Amino acid sequence: MSECRFCHAPLTRSFVDLGMQPLANSYVAMDKAGKPEPRYPLHARVCDSCLLVQVDHDVPAEAIFSDYAYFSSYATSWVEHARRYSEAMTKRFGLGPQSLVIEVASNDGYLLQHFKTAGIGVLGVEPAANVAAVAEQKGIPSEVAFFNRDTAQRLRDAGRAADLMAANNVMAHVPELNQFISGFPVLLKPQGVLTVEFPHLLNLIEQVQFDTIYHEHYSYLSLLSAERIFAAHGMRVFDVEELSTHGGSLRLFVCHRDATHANAPGLAQIRKKEAAAGLDALVAYDDFAPRVMAVRDELRGFLAASKADGKTVCAYGAAAKGNTLLNYCGITAQDIVAVYDKNPHKQNHLLPGSQIPIRGPEAIAADRPDYLLILPWNLKNEVAAEQAQVRNWGGHFVIAIPELQLF
């Protein structure tokens, strides 16, 4: 029996069991088609003690993140989100040429480039060497390392201390949660601020976003669980904002326990919202699995009916979340002919598990699918606008979550 990655209580309560799945970002080379892929249990549980939702099987982080196929800069809306963040933080915390902004999981420099342009000192910490190399080409100094207390101490000893630290969509990605969080108090100046973004567990539950569960997402966070985790490491959350990214996220503002940052009204609002949804009691977590099965059955039914009608179904976005959905539903290239993606690192590969071929978006006009299933449903408006041509031949867009929708 496994134990909670935060409080070490035994994990006995199931949240949802998504079966044996390949790694969501391990795209398959064309010459490996039909070969067996490694699969691992994908079972999310909720801790009876601290209510942290988490997958109970750890795939080693090195197997996932050392050579990584996700480059943030290919999502235009995400780069714009980063630009707005840099402007807002610079203004709110009075950042200038003497300041240092450190981003943990800095990817290809998509965020730090905006601070650099404004003349503010930057440093990235990124474990994937192939992605960090792209950031370095943009002039973003990058430390190739997993962030933890040792990494933080090494940087602190080298005279680096942060006025602002950013950790966007990474807190959920670390198996050793306490080792990771313990680095922030070391590297943050006494009045420094850490901002953390993560998909909000409340939305995952209410909107049946089970496809955001995959092996590299070790934890699924609420404000309630995050506050407990930071408090255990001498830090406190003093503000929180709701964001539209990733199907609904939270941005937490965190400081040292004794820093002078006053609590902002957003904190009480989200605490109240989570309490109203019952996230502080186990019963709220118990009806999730049956709702996930209903999504699966509806999508399978749609694909079977489309095939019977002689209609072609293709997909858009070779996103990790799509791989969880497709593999849980048992969907293959027999059901969905192709998936289109802008990222050239993914093109001419196969999706893990389902082995659906990945093509560039320019192939859509030639293939003329009757239905285009948008796998990253959080980008459905962006995709529908970019691929409006689908309507020219009477095609429809489809999303499967929280329920099947044609538009």
matplotlib code that plots the C-alpha trace (Angstrom):
import matplotlib.pyplot as plt

x = [0.0, 1.4, 1.5, 0.6, 3.5, 2.9, 1.8, 2.8, -0.6, -1.6, -3.5, -6.6, -9.4, -9.8, -10.6, -10.6, -8.8, -7.8, -6.2, -2.8, -1.5, 1.6, 3.4, 1.3, 4.2, 6.1, 5.4, 6.2, 8.5, 6.9, 9.4, 8.2, 4.6, 2.9, 5.7, 4.8, 5.0, 5.7, 2.5, 2.0, -1.0, -2.8, -4.9, -5.6, -6.4, -7.3, -5.5, -8.0, -5.8, -4.8, -7.2, -4.4, -5.4, -2.5, -1.5, -0.4, 2.2, 5.4, 7.1, 10.6, 10.8, 13.9, 11.9, 9.5, 11.2, 14.9, 14.1, 10.7, 8.4, 6.4, 7.6, 5.5, 6.1, 4.0, 0.8, 0.3, -2.3, 0.1, 2.9, 0.5, -0.6, 3.1, 3.5, 0.5, 1.9, 5.3, 3.7, 1.4, 4.1, 6.6, 4.0, 2.7, 6.1, 8.1, 10.6, 13.5, 17.1, 18.3, 15.7, 16.0, 13.2, 13.7, 11.4, 11.2, 10.5, 11.3, 10.8, 12.0, 12.1, 8.5, 7.9, 11.4, 11.9, 9.3, 11.2, 14.5, 13.1, 12.1, 15.7, 15.0, 17.5, 16.3, 17.4, 15.6, 15.7, 14.7, 15.4, 15.0, 18.3, 16.8, 14.3, 16.7, 19.0, 16.2, 16.0, 19.7, 19.5, 17.1, 19.7, 17.9, 20.5, 19.2, 20.3, 19.7, 18.5, 15.4, 14.5, 14.7, 16.4, 19.9, 19.5, 18.2, 21.1, 23.6, 22.1, 21.9, 25.5, 26.4, 24.8, 21.4, 18.3, 15.0, 12.6, 10.1, 9.9, 7.4, 6.4, 3.7, 2.2, 5.1, 4.0, 1.7, 4.6, 7.0, 6.9, 9.0, 6.7, 8.3, 11.8, 10.6, 8.7, 11.6, 13.7, 11.6, 12.2, 16.0, 16.0, 13.4, 14.5, 12.9, 10.1, 10.3, 7.1, 6.6, 3.7, 2.4, -0.1, -1.9, -5.2, -7.8, -9.0, -12.5, -12.8, -11.4, -14.2, -17.0, -16.2, -15.1, -11.6, -10.2, -8.0, -5.8, -4.7, -1.5, 1.7, 3.6, 0.9, 1.6, -0.7, -4.0, -4.3, -6.9, -6.2, -6.9, -4.2, -1.7, -2.0, -1.3, 1.7, 3.3, 2.5, 4.5, 7.5, 7.3, 5.4, 1.9, -0.4, -1.5, -3.5, -5.0, -6.4, -8.6, -7.3, -8.9, -5.8, -5.8, -9.6, -9.5, -6.4, -5.4, -2.5, -1.2, 0.9, 3.2, 5.7, 7.7, 5.5, 6.9, 6.9, 4.8, 2.5, -1.1, -3.8, -5.8, -9.6, -9.2, -8.0, -11.2, -13.3, -11.6, -11.6, -15.3, -15.9, -14.0, -15.8, -19.2, -18.2, -17.3, -13.6, -12.9, -14.8, -14.2, -17.8, -17.0, -14.4, -16.5, -18.8, -16.1, -15.4, -19.0, -19.1, -15.8, -17.3, -20.3, -17.9, -16.1, -19.4, -20.7, -17.5, -17.3, -21.0, -20.3, -17.3, -19.2, -22.2, -19.9, -18.1, -21.5, -22.5, -19.3, -18.1, -14.4, -13.3, -9.9, -8.5, -6.7, -3.9, -1.5, -1.8, -1.0, -4.6, -5.9, -3.7, -5.3, -8.8, -8.0, -6.3, -8.9, -11.6, -9.7, -9.6, -7.2, -6.4, -9.3, -11.6, -9.7, -7.8, -5.2, -4.4, -3.1, -0.6, 1.5, 4.6, 7.1, 8.7, 5.5, 4.7, 5.5, 5.2, 2.3, 0.3, 1.4, -1.0, -3.6, -0.9, -2.8, -0.5, 0.3, 0.3, 0.8, -2.4, -1.9, -3.1, -6.6, -7.6, -6.5, -8.1, -11.4, -12.6, -16.4, -15.6, -12.6, -12.3, -10.5, -8.4, -7.1, -10.7, -9.3, -8.1, -11.4, -12.1, -8.5, -8.6, -12.0, -11.0, -7.7, -9.4, -12.6, -12.1, -13.6, -17.0, -16.4, -17.0, -19.8, -17.4, -18.1, -15.9, -16.4, -15.3, -15.8, -15.5, -17.4, -19.9, -20.0, -20.6, -20.7, -20.4]
y = [0.0, 3.4, 6.5, 10.1, 12.1, 15.0, 13.7, 10.0, 8.6, 5.3, 5.9, 3.6, 5.7, 5.6, 8.8, 7.3, 4.3, 5.0, 1.6, 0.8, 3.7, 4.7, 7.9, 10.7, 12.6, 9.6, 9.9, 6.9, 6.9, 5.7, 2.8, 1.6, 1.2, -1.9, -2.5, -2.9, 0.3, 0.5, 1.0, 1.9, 2.0, 5.4, 5.3, 8.6, 8.4, 10.9, 11.0, 10.4, 12.6, 15.7, 15.4, 15.6, 13.9, 12.1, 9.2, 6.3, 4.9, 6.9, 6.7, 8.0, 11.7, 11.1, 8.8, 11.7, 15.0, 14.6, 14.8, 16.4, 17.0, 19.9, 23.4, 26.1, 28.6, 26.6, 27.7, 31.3, 31.9, 30.6, 33.0, 35.8, 34.7, 34.8, 38.3, 39.6, 37.9, 39.6, 43.1, 42.6, 41.3, 44.0, 46.6, 45.0, 44.3, 47.1, 45.0, 46.7, 46.3, 45.3, 42.5, 38.8, 36.7, 32.9, 30.5, 26.9, 24.6, 27.5, 25.4, 27.2, 30.7, 31.5, 33.5, 34.8, 36.4, 39.1, 40.1, 40.0, 42.4, 44.8, 44.8, 42.6, 39.9, 36.4, 32.8, 29.6, 26.2, 23.5, 19.7, 19.0, 19.8, 19.8, 22.4, 24.5, 24.7, 26.6, 29.1, 29.6, 30.5, 33.3, 34.6, 33.2, 31.7, 28.3, 25.9, 22.3, 20.7, 19.4, 22.0, 21.0, 22.2, 21.2, 23.1, 26.1, 26.1, 25.8, 28.8, 30.8, 30.0, 31.4, 34.7, 34.2, 35.2, 35.9, 38.9, 36.9, 33.2, 31.6, 28.0, 27.6, 24.1, 22.4, 21.8, 19.0, 17.5, 16.6, 13.2, 14.4, 17.2, 18.1, 18.1, 20.5, 22.9, 23.1, 24.8, 28.0, 29.4, 28.9, 30.9, 33.6, 36.9, 37.8, 39.9, 37.9, 36.5, 33.1, 32.6, 29.1, 28.2, 24.9, 23.5, 23.8, 20.5, 22.0, 22.4, 18.9, 17.5, 19.7, 19.5, 15.9, 16.9, 13.4, 13.7, 16.1, 13.1, 11.5, 10.0, 13.3, 15.0, 13.4, 15.7, 17.4, 20.5, 22.6, 25.8, 23.8, 21.2, 23.8, 26.0, 23.0, 22.0, 25.5, 26.0, 22.9, 24.6, 27.9, 29.7, 31.2, 32.0, 35.7, 36.0, 33.9, 34.6, 32.4, 32.0, 30.6, 28.6, 24.8, 24.6, 26.8, 27.3, 29.1, 31.5, 31.5, 34.3, 32.8, 34.4, 33.6, 33.1, 36.3, 38.5, 41.7, 40.9, 41.3, 38.8, 39.9, 39.3, 36.6, 34.2, 34.2, 33.9, 30.7, 29.2, 29.8, 28.4, 25.2, 24.8, 25.2, 22.4, 20.2, 19.8, 19.8, 16.5, 13.1, 12.7, 15.3, 13.0, 9.8, 10.3, 11.2, 7.8, 7.1, 10.5, 9.6, 6.3, 8.2, 10.4, 7.3, 5.6, 8.7, 9.2, 5.5, 5.7, 8.7, 7.1, 3.9, 5.8, 7.9, 4.9, 3.2, 6.3, 6.3, 9.6, 10.2, 11.5, 13.1, 14.9, 18.2, 18.7, 15.9, 16.9, 14.8, 15.2, 13.7, 10.6, 9.9, 10.3, 8.1, 5.3, 5.2, 4.9, 2.3, 4.4, 3.6, 4.6, 2.4, 5.0, 8.3, 8.5, 11.2, 13.9, 17.3, 19.3, 22.4, 21.2, 19.8, 17.7, 15.7, 15.5, 12.2, 10.3, 8.2, 9.1, 6.8, 3.9, 4.6, 4.9, 7.5, 9.2, 12.9, 15.3, 19.0, 21.1, 21.8, 18.2, 19.0, 20.6, 17.5, 15.0, 17.0, 15.1, 15.2, 15.6, 17.2, 16.2, 18.9, 17.1, 20.2, 21.3, 24.3, 25.7, 24.9, 28.6, 29.1, 25.9, 26.5, 30.0, 28.8, 25.9, 27.6, 25.9, 22.7, 24.3, 24.8, 21.1, 20.8, 19.5, 19.9, 20.4, 18.0, 18.1, 15.1, 16.8, 17.5, 15.9, 15.3, 18.6, 19.2, 22.8]
z = [0.0, -0.9, 1.3, 0.9, -0.8, 1.6, 5.0, 4.6, 5.8, 4.0, 0.8, 0.9, -0.8, -4.6, -6.6, -10.1, -11.6, -15.3, -15.9, -17.3, -19.5, -21.4, -20.5, -21.9, -23.5, -24.8, -28.5, -30.6, -33.6, -36.8, -37.1, -33.6, -34.8, -33.3, -30.8, -27.1, -25.1, -21.4, -19.4, -15.8, -13.5, -13.5, -10.3, -8.5, -4.8, -2.1, 1.2, 4.1, 6.3, 4.4, 1.4, -1.2, -4.5, -6.1, -8.3, -6.3, -8.6, -9.2, -12.6, -12.1, -13.0, -15.1, -17.4, -18.1, -17.9, -19.0, -22.7, -23.0, -26.0, -24.5, -25.6, -24.1, -26.9, -29.4, -27.5, -28.5, -25.8, -23.2, -24.3, -24.1, -20.6, -19.6, -21.0, -19.0, -15.9, -16.3, -16.6, -13.7, -11.3, -12.3, -11.5, -8.3, -6.7, -8.2, -10.0, -11.8, -13.0, -9.5, -9.1, -9.9, -11.1, -11.0, -12.7, -11.7, -14.7, -17.0, -20.1, -23.3, -21.7, -22.8, -19.5, -18.5, -21.9, -21.0, -17.8, -19.7, -22.4, -19.5, -18.2, -15.1, -14.1, -14.8, -14.1, -15.2, -13.5, -16.0, -15.8, -19.5, -21.1, -24.7, -23.6, -21.5, -24.6, -26.5, -23.6, -23.6, -27.3, -26.3, -23.8, -20.8, -18.3, -17.3, -14.6, -15.9, -12.7, -10.8, -8.2, -4.6, -1.4, -2.6, -5.9, -4.1, -1.6, -4.4, -6.1, -2.8, -2.1, -5.5, -4.5, -6.2, -4.1, -5.7, -5.4, -7.4, -8.0, -10.5, -10.5, -13.1, -13.6, -11.9, -8.3, -9.5, -11.5, -8.6, -7.0, -3.9, -3.0, 0.4, -1.1, -3.9, -1.6, 0.9, -1.8, -2.0, 1.5, 0.9, -2.4, -1.7, -0.2, 3.2, 1.5, -1.8, -3.4, -4.9, -7.4, -8.1, -10.7, -11.0, -12.4, -9.6, -8.3, -7.8, -11.6, -12.2, -10.1, -11.2, -14.9, -15.0, -16.2, -15.6, -18.8, -16.8, -14.8, -16.1, -14.7, -14.8, -12.7, -9.4, -7.4, -7.9, -5.8, -4.1, -2.1, 1.0, 0.3, -1.0, 2.1, 4.3, 2.3, 2.3, 6.0, 6.8, 5.2, 7.0, 4.2, 3.9, 1.0, 1.2, -2.1, -4.7, -8.2, -10.4, -14.0, -17.1, -18.1, -18.3, -17.8, -14.7, -12.5, -9.3, -9.0, -5.4, -3.9, -1.2, 1.1, 4.2, 7.2, 8.9, 5.7, 5.9, 2.9, 4.1, 3.3, 0.2, -0.2, -2.9, -0.2, 1.8, -1.4, -2.7, 0.8, 0.9, -2.6, -1.8, 1.5, -0.3, -2.7, 0.3, -0.6, 3.2, 3.5, 1.9, 0.5, -2.3, -3.8, -3.9, -6.9, -9.4, -10.9, -12.1, -13.9, -15.6, -16.9, -18.3, -20.4, -21.7, -22.7, -24.5, -26.6, -27.5, -28.6, -30.8, -32.5, -33.2, -34.6, -36.8, -38.2, -38.9, -40.8, -42.9, -41.3, -40.7, -37.3, -36.8, -33.7, -33.1, -30.5, -29.6, -26.0, -23.0, -21.7, -25.0, -24.5, -21.1, -22.7, -25.7, -23.8, -21.0, -23.6, -25.6, -28.8, -31.6, -35.2, -36.2, -34.6, -35.2, -38.5, -37.5, -35.0, -36.1, -34.1, -34.7, -32.8, -35.3, -32.6, -32.4, -36.1, -38.0, -34.7, -33.2, -30.1, -27.2, -26.7, -29.3, -32.0, -34.0, -36.5, -35.9, -38.8, -39.3, -39.4, -43.1, -43.7, -42.5, -45.8, -47.7, -45.2, -44.9, -41.8, -41.0, -37.3, -35.6, -32.0, -30.1, -27.5, -25.6, -24.9, -22.9, -26.3, -28.2, -29.1, -30.3, -32.4, -33.8, -34.9, -36.5, -38.3, -39.4, -42.8, -41.3, -41.7, -45.5, -46.2, -43.5, -40.9, -37.1, -34.1, -31.1, -27.5, -25.1, -21.7, -19.5, -21.9, -25.7, -27.6, -31.3, -32.6]

ax = plt.figure().add_subplot(projection="3d")
ax.plot(x, y, z, "-o")
ax.set_aspect("equal")
plt.show()
